[in-house]
Each structure stands twice: as structure tokens, then as C-alpha cells.
Amino acid sequence: MLERILSRENLIRALNRVERNKGSHGVDEMSVQNLRAHIMEHWTSIREQLETGTYYPQPVRRVEIPKPNGGTRKLGIPTVLDRFLQQAIAQVLTTVYDPTFSEYSYGFRPNKRGHDAVRTARGYIKEGYRWVIDMDLEKFFDKVHHDRLMRTLSQRVEDPRVLKLIRRYLQAGVMENGLVQPNTEGALQGGPLSPLLSNIVLDELDKELEERGLRFVRYADDCNLYVRSKRAGLRVMDSITNFIEKKLKLKVNEEKSAVDRPWKRKFLGFSFTIHKKPKIRVSKESIKRFKQRVRELTSRRKSMNMKDRIEKLNRYLVGWLGYYQLAETPSIFQGLDSWIRRRLRMIRWKEWKKVKTKYKNLMKHGIQKGKAWEWANTRKAYWRIANSPILHKALGDQYWINQGLKSLHRRYQTKRWT
């Protein structure tokens, strides 16, 4: 297998993928831009170390990123050279393992994505499986049992050099504050190999669920099972929790896991309507995060001209809609459009500041003289004024279209019909 990993074709694919993904530097501070030159200069010695089993990966650089619901997620950023080698390993292992994975596993797999998982879940609910067992694995990537994972890999990976290299990646250690901490468990997120290893670990869970004839969808460590009654859900949750903790040596987060109605839970940022033929909708948590980000981009405390502000806002809106356009409830996009325009009207009203400027601009935008003077002198708060009929008329939808603001609803409708 090592020969396949180190084949020219596989290595070129891996290098192109790492360069395309860019990403941050590791502990050696080498950038992705310098990787190709480094490989060309040192490849002979690197290959020799890999073939003789004397190559040791460098520790990963610890990075913590905030979670949407509080707390932080720990990432381990390998050096760019180790990312390149991990990618080469992952490409070959994927050809071995992916064809045997469950069709209901959607995370980090070729030609599968989260949207497919959400559509499958909607299909279960439509069939009458209107109770969901929402399983949350506690710190999954930090709790993977190394010995157990290596035993699983050894059943299909016969090359001891590859197994030794993978174990060294698992145990490469983490550098924090200049000190290297040993890594005795877990498959740190951040490298190309960890998503595939997580799927290999959880494939046992998938096979168990299939054997029991259960309806489920899994995306990495997010796993939802669908049943017809709460009683069945509680029974299944108890037995599957027992399987996960005793057989897989993982921990189920009891606080975040629950048996509930699908429309009361979220899955990959989405939820569902209560109807007999359910529709996919954006979850309340996702809307809350969206609004928080828009508030940051439209904060009155940040001094910025409107053109630059709208450009930044548009970049976020287009990216956000690129994922959430799967939703089948267009009214939410109309509501968000209206709310965003109100945020911008509030900023514009503040920019006008003086009574004279407000009066002049209201007149300029078609407000009658008396009304313009009345509203220019109002003492109402910015947010309230932003929702007033007078400012709706002066700074209406067409005004913001002319300013270059992109409409979520309009783009959603266009994408749905193209």
C-alpha cells in the first residue's frame, strides 16, 4: 500500500489538493506557498524515511475556535508537509474503505454532502417516522481510542509501514505555549486524515444500526435516528448508547442528546416543519447566529462608508445562502431581507445626524416638505425610526438595490428555478 501512496499520480493529486485548500501554517511556520519547492528539494530523503519507517511527523499546532453555542473547538494544525502526506494516505485509504461505508453516512465522503442527509431525514419524517433520536457524541474527535482504531485498520491495511505511520500521526503530540504535550487518544480535527479515520471508527455504528433495521442519517459525529413513537425512541436510545459506550469506547453526551420531535431539534443547521409532508427550514439557532453576524457587520459603532459595508455584507449573505438555500420556506428569507434593510436604514439615519441634513435628504428622496420637517425633528430612537413608514418610503427596497445590496429572497428564488 505504501507504494500506492507514494506513487507519482497520487502525490501530485495530494499536493494540488493541499495547495487548493491553502490553510494556516504548522509548528514549523512553513506556508503552503513554499511546500512545492520544499518537496522538490528534500523529497529523496523524505521518501527514504517513509520507506524505511524512520519518518516522524512533527507535532500539530493547537488552535481553538469558538463554537456557535459557546465553548471552543480544539483543532490541531499539522505542518504543510504532514498535511500533504496525510492527504496522500487518505486518498488511498478512501478507495479501500469508502465503497463499503453505509449509504446513510454523508460526512466527508466523495459525492455526498450534508444536504443529502437532510433530504433523507425529511423522507423518513414523511414516511411517518416522526420522532427523532438526536445522538451527540461527547468530544468525539478527542476520545477516539487509538488501539481500537489501529486494530480496525489492521484488518484491511496489511502494510505495516502504513499502519506505523498512521499511529505516529495519531500520537504526534500537540504544541501549546512552546511545549509539546503527548497525545494518547483522539484524532485531532485539522488534518486531512482525521475525517476518514472518524468514519472508519463510526462505520461500526452504522453497520449496527443497519443490522437492526433502523432508519438513520449520520454526518461525522452528528447522528439522527428516526422512529414512530417516543417509547420506541427511548428504548433505542438506551440500547444504542450502551453499544457506543461499551463497544466503541466513546461517550454519549446525555445533556445534548434527546428523543424529541424533529421540528424541535436541529440537524446540520436545518430543522423541519410540523406538516404531514414536512418542509426543510432553517433552524432557529442558525437564524440567531446569522443575525448576530449581520449585527456585527451593521454595527453603528463601526465607522465605515455604506459602499464598503454593503460589499462586506454581500459576501457574507451570498456564502450563507449558498448553504441554506436548501430550505423550502421562502418567507424566512423575505423576513431577513426586511430586517437587514431596517438595520441599514438605521445606519443611514444616524449618518445624516443634523436636523438640517435629515430634512434635506428626506426631501431629496421624495418626502413632502411638511412631513420631512416633522420627521427630521423627531426624537425617536434610531431603531424605531428605521421601521417608520416615512423612512420605508424614503429608503425603500429600490434604494438598496441601487446601492448594490443583494437580496436573499431574490437570489433564493432565482437559484430554486435554475
FENWO-V898343 format. One record per residue. N is the residue number from 1. RES is the residue in one small letter. SS is DSSP state (alpha for helix, beta for strand, coil for the rest). PHI is phi as a letter, one per 20 degrees, with the letter a starting at -180 (* if undefined). Layout:
# FENWO-V898343
n | res | ss | phi
N | RES | SS | PHI
N | RES | SS | PHI
This chain:
# FENWO-V898343
n | res | ss | phi
1 | m | coil | *
2 | l | alpha | g
3 | e | alpha | f
4 | r | alpha | f
5 | i | alpha | f
6 | l | coil | e
7 | s | coil | f
8 | r | alpha | g
9 | e | alpha | f
10 | n | alpha | f
11 | l | alpha | f
12 | i | alpha | f
13 | r | alpha | f
14 | a | alpha | f
15 | l | alpha | f
16 | n | alpha | f
17 | r | alpha | f
18 | v | alpha | f
19 | e | alpha | f
20 | r | alpha | f
21 | n | alpha | f
22 | k | coil | l
23 | g | coil | n
24 | s | coil | e
25 | h | coil | f
26 | g | coil | e
27 | v | coil | f
28 | d | coil | e
29 | e | coil | m
30 | m | coil | f
31 | s | coil | e
32 | v | alpha | f
33 | q | alpha | f
34 | n | alpha | e
35 | l | alpha | f
36 | r | alpha | g
37 | a | alpha | f
38 | h | alpha | f
39 | i | alpha | f
40 | m | alpha | f
41 | e | alpha | f
42 | h | alpha | d
43 | w | alpha | f
44 | t | alpha | g
45 | s | alpha | f
46 | i | alpha | f
47 | r | alpha | f
48 | e | alpha | f
49 | q | alpha | f
50 | l | alpha | f
51 | e | alpha | f
52 | t | alpha | e
53 | g | coil | m
54 | t | coil | d
55 | y | coil | e
56 | y | coil | c
57 | p | coil | f
58 | q | coil | e
59 | p | coil | f
60 | v | beta | e
61 | r | beta | e
62 | r | beta | f
63 | v | beta | c
64 | e | beta | d
65 | i | beta | d
66 | p | beta | f
67 | k | coil | e
68 | p | coil | g
69 | n | coil | e
70 | g | coil | o
71 | g | coil | n
72 | t | beta | c
73 | r | beta | d
74 | k | beta | e
75 | l | beta | d
76 | g | beta | d
77 | i | beta | e
78 | p | coil | f
79 | t | coil | f
80 | v | alpha | f
81 | l | alpha | f
82 | d | alpha | f
83 | r | alpha | f
84 | f | alpha | f
85 | l | alpha | f
86 | q | alpha | f
87 | q | alpha | f
88 | a | alpha | f
89 | i | alpha | f
90 | a | alpha | f
91 | q | alpha | f
92 | v | alpha | f
93 | l | alpha | f
94 | t | alpha | f
95 | t | alpha | f
96 | v | alpha | e
97 | y | alpha | e
98 | d | alpha | g
99 | p | alpha | f
100 | t | alpha | e
101 | f | coil | f
102 | s | coil | f
103 | e | coil | f
104 | y | coil | e
105 | s | beta | d
106 | y | coil | d
107 | g | coil | e
108 | f | coil | l
109 | r | coil | c
110 | p | coil | f
111 | n | coil | m
112 | k | coil | c
113 | r | coil | b
114 | g | alpha | g
115 | h | alpha | g
116 | d | alpha | f
117 | a | alpha | f
118 | v | alpha | f
119 | r | alpha | f
120 | t | alpha | f
121 | a | alpha | f
122 | r | alpha | g
123 | g | alpha | f
124 | y | alpha | f
125 | i | alpha | f
126 | k | alpha | f
127 | e | coil | f
128 | g | coil | o
129 | y | coil | e
130 | r | coil | d
131 | w | beta | c
132 | v | beta | d
133 | i | beta | d
134 | d | beta | e
135 | m | beta | e
136 | d | beta | d
137 | l | beta | e
138 | e | coil | f
139 | k | coil | l
140 | f | alpha | g
141 | f | alpha | f
142 | d | alpha | e
143 | k | alpha | d
144 | v | coil | g
145 | h | coil | e
146 | h | alpha | g
147 | d | alpha | f
148 | r | alpha | f
149 | l | alpha | f
150 | m | alpha | f
151 | r | alpha | f
152 | t | alpha | f
153 | l | alpha | f
154 | s | alpha | f
155 | q | coil | f
156 | r | coil | c
157 | v | coil | d
158 | e | coil | e
159 | d | coil | e
160 | p | alpha | f
161 | r | alpha | f
162 | v | alpha | f
163 | l | alpha | f
164 | k | alpha | f
165 | l | alpha | f
166 | i | alpha | f
167 | r | alpha | f
168 | r | alpha | f
169 | y | alpha | f
170 | l | alpha | f
171 | q | coil | d
172 | a | coil | f
173 | g | coil | n
174 | v | beta | c
175 | m | beta | e
176 | e | beta | c
177 | n | coil | l
178 | g | coil | n
179 | l | beta | d
180 | v | beta | e
181 | q | beta | d
182 | p | coil | f
183 | n | coil | d
184 | t | coil | e
185 | e | coil | b
186 | g | coil | n
187 | a | coil | c
188 | l | coil | g
189 | q | beta | f
190 | g | coil | p
191 | g | coil | d
192 | p | alpha | f
193 | l | alpha | e
194 | s | alpha | f
195 | p | alpha | f
196 | l | alpha | f
197 | l | alpha | f
198 | s | alpha | f
199 | n | alpha | f
200 | i | alpha | f
201 | v | alpha | f
202 | l | alpha | e
203 | d | alpha | f
204 | e | alpha | f
205 | l | alpha | f
206 | d | alpha | g
207 | k | alpha | f
208 | e | alpha | f
209 | l | alpha | f
210 | e | alpha | f
211 | e | alpha | f
212 | r | coil | e
213 | g | coil | m
214 | l | coil | e
215 | r | beta | e
216 | f | beta | b
217 | v | beta | c
218 | r | beta | c
219 | y | beta | c
220 | a | coil | l
221 | d | coil | e
222 | d | beta | e
223 | c | beta | c
224 | n | beta | d
225 | l | beta | d
226 | y | beta | d
227 | v | beta | c
228 | r | coil | e
229 | s | coil | b
230 | k | alpha | f
231 | r | alpha | f
232 | a | alpha | f
233 | g | alpha | f
234 | l | alpha | f
235 | r | alpha | f
236 | v | alpha | f
237 | m | alpha | f
238 | d | alpha | f
239 | s | alpha | f
240 | i | alpha | f
241 | t | alpha | g
242 | n | alpha | f
243 | f | alpha | f
244 | i | alpha | f
245 | e | alpha | e
246 | k | alpha | e
247 | k | coil | e
248 | l | coil | e
249 | k | coil | m
250 | l | coil | d
251 | k | coil | d
252 | v | beta | e
253 | n | coil | f
254 | e | coil | f
255 | e | coil | f
256 | k | coil | e
257 | s | coil | e
258 | a | beta | a
259 | v | beta | d
260 | d | beta | b
261 | r | coil | f
262 | p | alpha | g
263 | w | alpha | f
264 | k | alpha | d
265 | r | coil | d
266 | k | coil | d
267 | f | beta | b
268 | l | coil | l
269 | g | coil | n
270 | f | beta | d
271 | s | beta | b
272 | f | beta | c
273 | t | coil | e
274 | i | coil | e
275 | h | coil | f
276 | k | coil | f
277 | k | coil | d
278 | p | coil | f
279 | k | coil | d
280 | i | beta | f
281 | r | beta | c
282 | v | beta | f
283 | s | coil | f
284 | k | alpha | f
285 | e | alpha | f
286 | s | alpha | f
287 | i | alpha | f
288 | k | alpha | f
289 | r | alpha | f
290 | f | alpha | g
291 | k | alpha | f
292 | q | alpha | f
293 | r | alpha | f
294 | v | alpha | f
295 | r | alpha | g
296 | e | alpha | f
297 | l | alpha | f
298 | t | coil | d
299 | s | coil | f
300 | r | coil | f
301 | r | coil | f
302 | k | coil | e
303 | s | coil | f
304 | m | coil | a
305 | n | coil | f
306 | m | alpha | f
307 | k | alpha | f
308 | d | alpha | f
309 | r | alpha | f
310 | i | alpha | f
311 | e | alpha | f
312 | k | alpha | f
313 | l | alpha | f
314 | n | alpha | f
315 | r | alpha | g
316 | y | alpha | f
317 | l | alpha | f
318 | v | alpha | f
319 | g | alpha | f
320 | w | alpha | f
321 | l | alpha | f
322 | g | alpha | g
323 | y | alpha | e
324 | y | alpha | e
325 | q | coil | f
326 | l | coil | f
327 | a | coil | g
328 | e | coil | d
329 | t | coil | c
330 | p | coil | f
331 | s | alpha | f
332 | i | alpha | f
333 | f | alpha | f
334 | q | alpha | f
335 | g | alpha | f
336 | l | alpha | f
337 | d | alpha | g
338 | s | alpha | f
339 | w | alpha | f
340 | i | alpha | f
341 | r | alpha | f
342 | r | alpha | f
343 | r | alpha | g
344 | l | alpha | f
345 | r | alpha | f
346 | m | alpha | f
347 | i | alpha | f
348 | r | alpha | f
349 | w | alpha | f
350 | k | alpha | f
351 | e | alpha | f
352 | w | alpha | f
353 | k | coil | l
354 | k | coil | f
355 | v | alpha | g
356 | k | alpha | f
357 | t | alpha | f
358 | k | alpha | f
359 | y | alpha | g
360 | k | alpha | f
361 | n | alpha | f
362 | l | alpha | f
363 | m | alpha | f
364 | k | alpha | f
365 | h | coil | d
366 | g | coil | n
367 | i | coil | e
368 | q | coil | f
369 | k | alpha | g
370 | g | alpha | f
371 | k | alpha | f
372 | a | alpha | f
373 | w | alpha | f
374 | e | alpha | f
375 | w | alpha | f
376 | a | alpha | f
377 | n | coil | e
378 | t | coil | f
379 | r | coil | d
380 | k | coil | f
381 | a | coil | f
382 | y | alpha | g
383 | w | alpha | f
384 | r | alpha | f
385 | i | alpha | f
386 | a | alpha | f
387 | n | coil | d
388 | s | coil | f
389 | p | alpha | g
390 | i | alpha | f
391 | l | alpha | f
392 | h | alpha | g
393 | k | alpha | f
394 | a | alpha | f
395 | l | coil | d
396 | g | coil | f
397 | d | alpha | g
398 | q | alpha | f
399 | y | alpha | g
400 | w | alpha | f
401 | i | alpha | f
402 | n | alpha | f
403 | q | coil | f
404 | g | coil | n
405 | l | coil | f
406 | k | coil | e
407 | s | coil | e
408 | l | alpha | f
409 | h | alpha | f
410 | r | alpha | f
411 | r | alpha | f
412 | y | alpha | f
413 | q | alpha | f
414 | t | alpha | f
415 | k | alpha | f
416 | r | alpha | f
417 | w | coil | d
418 | t | coil | d
